[in-house]
């Protein structure tokens, strides 16, 4: 069996709900926001203490944004089991 050594989670959220998503994801993961990046300041990384960052949020200006794909993995130095309604 192959061992997963690294993974990233990218969550695209509509700009109108990005602040809500940032508050939710930092609360449930115990992280803090990095500095914003991008032409429209649409990218941000969630920074954990004592582990490598692997969760990123992006504000989307079109559509309702895609689903958030998650797993229960320890590849980021943490393990999360997210509730079914966590796709905020």
Secondary structure, DSSP 4 states (H G I P E B T S, - for coil): -PPP----EEEEEEGGGHHHHHHHHHHHHT-EE---BSTTS-EEEEEPTTS---EEEEEESSSS--PPP-----TTS------TT---
